Amino acid sequence: MPGMSENQLLALVSLILVLIIVLRGRGRHIAPGKILPYIAIWLAVFAALGLFYSLFGPFGNF
């Protein structure tokens, strides 16, 4: 992967900040030992979406 553009870097930072805010709010409802599987599931979902987009995207050609 060559490098990230400024827009990609800002999007990554904003995604991480939103993830922190969401997880801190949900942290009281999830037992401390059960948070890792949730994180792994969401990372797998986003990785699958990224792979799908890299194989079949962009979708603006309808």
C-alpha distance (Angstrom), angle and dihedral (degrees) to the residues before:
residue distance angle dihedral
M1 . . .
P2 3.80 . .
G3 3.77 104.5 .
M4 3.72 140.8 -60.4
S5 3.75 122.8 -95.7
E6 3.78 119.8 -129.1
N7 3.81 92.0 -101.7
Q8 3.80 92.3 50.8
L9 3.78 91.5 48.8
L10 3.81 92.2 50.1
A11 3.81 90.4 48.0
L12 3.80 90.5 51.0
V13 3.80 92.6 49.5
S14 3.81 92.0 48.3
L15 3.81 91.0 48.1
I16 3.80 90.9 51.7
L17 3.81 91.5 48.8
V18 3.81 92.0 49.8
L19 3.81 89.6 47.8
I20 3.81 90.6 52.3
I21 3.81 91.8 49.4
V22 3.80 92.8 48.0
L23 3.80 94.5 45.6
R24 3.79 93.0 47.9
G25 3.79 90.1 53.2
R26 3.80 92.7 46.8
G27 3.80 94.1 40.8
R28 3.77 93.0 87.7
H29 3.80 91.6 56.2
I30 3.80 97.0 47.4
A31 3.79 121.9 67.2
P32 3.82 112.7 -115.9
G33 3.81 93.5 -116.4
K34 3.81 93.3 51.0
I35 3.82 99.5 54.9
L36 3.82 95.9 84.5
P37 3.83 95.9 64.3
Y38 3.81 90.1 50.4
I39 3.79 91.2 51.5
A40 3.81 90.7 47.4
I41 3.81 91.9 50.2
W42 3.81 93.0 50.4
L43 3.80 92.2 46.0
A44 3.81 89.2 51.4
V45 3.82 90.6 49.9
F46 3.81 92.8 50.8
A47 3.82 91.5 44.1
A48 3.82 90.2 52.1
L49 3.80 90.9 48.7
G50 3.80 90.6 49.5
L51 3.80 91.8 49.0
F52 3.82 91.2 47.5
Y53 3.80 90.9 50.4
S54 3.79 93.2 46.7
L55 3.81 90.8 51.7
F56 3.81 100.2 40.6
G57 3.83 108.8 14.2
P58 3.04 156.0 131.6
F59 3.76 96.3 69.4
G60 3.80 100.7 -166.0
N61 3.82 94.1 100.9
F62 3.81 100.6 88.9
